[in-house]
Amino acid sequence: MQQHLHKKLRAVPSPMCPCGDAEQDAAHILQDCRNLQPLRREIWTRPVPLHEKLHGPVEALHKTTSFITRAGLQV
Protein backbone atom coordinates (compact mmCIF):
# COMPACT_ATOMS: atom_id res chain seq x y z
CA MET A 1 0.00 0.00 0.00
CA GLN A 2 2.76 2.48 0.84
CA GLN A 3 4.37 2.05 -2.57
CA HIS A 4 1.02 2.73 -4.20
CA LEU A 5 0.53 5.88 -2.12
CA HIS A 6 4.04 7.03 -2.90
CA LYS A 7 3.46 6.70 -6.64
CA LYS A 8 -0.04 8.19 -6.69
CA LEU A 9 -0.12 10.77 -3.90
CA ARG A 10 3.50 11.26 -2.94
CA ALA A 11 2.37 10.74 0.66
CA VAL A 12 5.48 8.68 1.50
CA PRO A 13 8.87 10.40 1.31
CA SER A 14 11.25 9.28 -1.41
CA PRO A 15 13.64 6.49 -0.43
CA MET A 16 16.45 8.33 -2.21
CA CYS A 17 19.14 9.93 -0.08
CA PRO A 18 19.38 13.73 -0.40
CA CYS A 19 22.89 13.25 -1.83
CA GLY A 20 21.26 11.60 -4.86
CA ASP A 21 23.75 8.72 -5.00
CA ALA A 22 21.65 5.86 -3.58
CA GLU A 23 18.64 4.89 -1.52
CA GLN A 24 18.78 6.06 2.08
CA ASP A 25 19.43 2.73 3.79
CA ALA A 26 21.64 1.86 6.77
CA ALA A 27 24.63 0.83 4.66
CA HIS A 28 24.55 4.00 2.57
CA ILE A 29 24.08 6.35 5.53
CA LEU A 30 26.63 4.73 7.82
CA GLN A 31 29.26 3.93 5.21
CA ASP A 32 28.96 5.84 1.94
CA CYS A 33 26.88 9.03 1.91
CA ARG A 34 29.14 11.85 0.78
CA ASN A 35 27.05 14.46 2.60
CA LEU A 36 27.77 12.74 5.92
CA GLN A 37 31.46 12.02 5.31
CA PRO A 38 32.81 14.82 7.58
CA LEU A 39 30.65 13.68 10.51
CA ARG A 40 31.51 10.05 9.82
CA ARG A 41 35.24 10.84 9.97
CA GLU A 42 34.77 12.81 13.18
CA ILE A 43 32.97 9.97 14.95
CA TRP A 44 34.93 7.03 13.51
CA THR A 45 38.58 7.99 13.19
CA ARG A 46 39.38 4.70 11.45
CA PRO A 47 37.42 2.61 8.94
CA VAL A 48 34.82 0.51 10.76
CA PRO A 49 32.80 -2.28 9.11
CA LEU A 50 29.03 -1.86 8.93
CA HIS A 51 28.52 -4.99 11.02
CA GLU A 52 30.46 -3.43 13.90
CA LYS A 53 28.47 -0.19 13.66
CA LEU A 54 25.21 -2.14 13.89
CA HIS A 55 26.08 -5.16 16.03
CA GLY A 56 29.35 -4.33 17.75
CA PRO A 57 30.20 -3.75 21.40
CA VAL A 58 28.44 -1.07 23.42
CA GLU A 59 31.06 1.59 22.60
CA ALA A 60 30.54 1.01 18.87
CA LEU A 61 26.77 1.26 19.26
CA HIS A 62 27.12 4.52 21.20
CA LYS A 63 29.08 5.96 18.28
CA THR A 64 26.40 4.82 15.84
CA THR A 65 23.68 6.39 17.98
CA SER A 66 25.65 9.62 18.23
CA PHE A 67 26.14 9.68 14.46
CA ILE A 68 22.43 9.20 13.76
CA THR A 69 21.46 11.86 16.30
CA ARG A 70 24.01 14.42 15.15
CA ALA A 71 23.14 13.80 11.50
CA GLY A 72 19.51 14.64 12.34
CA LEU A 73 18.23 11.30 11.07
CA GLN A 74 15.08 9.59 12.27
CA VAL A 75 14.97 5.83 12.65
VOBA-1610 file (N, C-alpha, C; in pm, whole numbers, padded with zeros to 5 digits, always signed):
BEGIN
Met+00082-00120+00000Met+00000+00000+00000Met+00086+00126+00000Gln+00193+00128+00079Gln+00276+00248+00084Gln+00334+00281-00053Gln+00381+00179-00126Gln+00437+00205-00257Gln+00332+00268-00347His+00210+00217-00341His+00102+00273-00420His+00079+00419-00384Leu+00071+00450-00255Leu+00053+00588-00212Leu+00167+00676-00258His+00287+00625-00249His+00404+00703-00290His+00393+00740-00438Lys+00355+00645-00520Lys+00346+00670-00664Lys+00230+00762-00697Lys+00116+00744-00633Lys-00004+00819-00669Lys-00014+00955-00598Leu+00012+00956-00468Leu-00012+01077-00390Leu+00115+01144-00338Arg+00225+01076-00350Arg+00350+01126-00294Arg+00338+01149-00143Ala+00259+01063-00078Ala+00237+01074+00066Ala+00353+01016+00145Val+00434+00930+00084Val+00548+00868+00150Val+00673+00933+00094Pro+00765+00976+00181Pro+00887+01040+00131Pro+00966+00946+00039Ser+01042+01005-00049Ser+01125+00928-00141Ser+01229+00849-00063Pro+01259+00727-00108Pro+01364+00649-00043Pro+01504+00696-00081Met+01514+00786-00178Met+01645+00833-00221Met+01709+00924-00117Cys+01838+00908-00099Cys+01914+00993-00008Cys+01922+01133-00069Pro+01923+01237+00013Pro+01938+01373-00040Pro+02065+01394-00123Cys+02167+01310-00103Cys+02289+01325-00183Cys+02266+01284-00328Gly+02161+01203-00351Gly+02126+01160-00486Gly+02203+01040-00537Asp+02291+00983-00455Asp+02375+00872-00500Asp+02310+00735-00485Ala+02222+00718-00386Ala+02165+00586-00358Ala+02043+00601-00269Glu+01974+00488-00247Glu+01864+00489-00152Glu+01918+00510-00011Gln+01838+00571+00072Gln+01878+00606+00208Gln+01857+00485+00299Asp+01950+00389+00291Asp+01943+00273+00379Asp+02060+00278+00477Ala+02062+00184+00571Ala+02164+00186+00677Ala+02305+00182+00619Ala+02328+00096+00523Ala+02463+00083+00466Ala+02507+00213+00401His+02419+00274+00324His+02455+00400+00257His+02483+00511+00359Ile+02393+00527+00454Ile+02408+00635+00553Ile+02532+00616+00639Leu+02552+00497+00689Leu+02663+00473+00782Leu+02798+00458+00714Gln+02799+00423+00585Gln+02926+00393+00521Gln+02962+00484+00404Asp+02864+00528+00325Asp+02896+00584+00194Asp+02849+00726+00165Cys+02746+00774+00229Cys+02688+00903+00191Cys+02793+01014+00198Arg+02813+01079+00084Arg+02914+01185+00078Arg+02877+01307+00162Asn+02748+01332+00179Asn+02705+01446+00260Asn+02740+01427+00408Leu+02750+01303+00451Leu+02777+01274+00592Leu+02922+01235+00617Gln+03007+01243+00517Gln+03146+01202+00531Gln+03220+01279+00641Pro+03209+01411+00651Pro+03281+01482+00758Pro+03241+01435+00899Leu+03112+01416+00921Leu+03065+01368+01051Leu+03111+01225+01074Arg+03106+01143+00971Arg+03151+01005+00982Arg+03298+01000+01024Arg+03381+01081+00963Arg+03524+01084+00997Arg+03548+01137+01137Glu+03463+01228+01182Glu+03477+01281+01318Glu+03444+01174+01423Ile+03341+01097+01397Ile+03297+00997+01495Ile+03382+00870+01489Trp+03410+00822+01369Trp+03493+00703+01351Trp+03624+00747+01288Thr+03729+00750+01367Thr+03858+00799+01319Thr+03935+00696+01236Arg+03881+00575+01229Arg+03938+00470+01145Arg+03822+00401+01073Pro+03850+00334+00962Pro+03742+00261+00894Pro+03683+00153+00985Val+03552+00148+00992Val+03482+00051+01076Val+03379-00021+00989Pro+03378-00153+00991Pro+03280-00228+00911Pro+03137-00199+00957Leu+03044-00209+00863Leu+02903-00186+00893Leu+02854-00279+01004His+02896-00403+01000His+02852-00499+01102His+02888-00451+01243Glu+03006-00394+01259Glu+03046-00343+01390Glu+02962-00223+01431Lys+02928-00137+01336Lys+02847-00019+01366Lys+02706-00057+01410Leu+02658-00171+01359Leu+02521-00214+01389Leu+02512-00321+01498His+02617-00402+01512His+02608-00516+01603His+02731-00528+01693Gly+02811-00426+01700Gly+02935-00433+01775Gly+02916-00415+01925Pro+03027-00397+01995Pro+03020-00375+02140Pro+02951-00242+02172Val+02920-00225+02298Val+02844-00107+02342Val+02907+00024+02295Glu+03038+00036+02303Glu+03106+00159+02260Glu+03078+00187+02111Ala+03081+00084+02030Ala+03054+00101+01887Ala+02910+00146+01865Leu+02818+00090+01940Leu+02677+00126+01926Leu+02651+00269+01974His+02724+00313+02075His+02712+00452+02120His+02756+00548+02009Lys+02862+00512+01939Lys+02908+00596+01828Lys+02803+00601+01717Thr+02743+00487+01687Thr+02640+00482+01584Thr+02520+00568+01625Thr+02480+00558+01749Thr+02368+00639+01798Thr+02401+00787+01791Ser+02521+00823+01830Ser+02565+00962+01823Ser+02564+01012+01678Phe+02611+00930+01587Phe+02614+00968+01446Phe+02473+00995+01395Ile+02381+00903+01423Ile+02243+00920+01376Ile+02180+01045+01435Thr+02203+01068+01564Thr+02146+01186+01630Thr+02205+01314+01573Arg+02336+01321+01564Arg+02401+01442+01515Arg+02373+01469+01368Ala+02347+01364+01292Ala+02314+01380+01150Ala+02168+01427+01132Gly+02090+01422+01240Gly+01951+01464+01234Gly+01861+01363+01168Leu+01902+01235+01171Leu+01823+01130+01107Leu+01720+01074+01202Gln+01611+01026+01148Gln+01508+00959+01227Gln+01507+00812+01189Val+01497+00727+01289Val+01497+00583+01265Val+01358+00529+01280
//
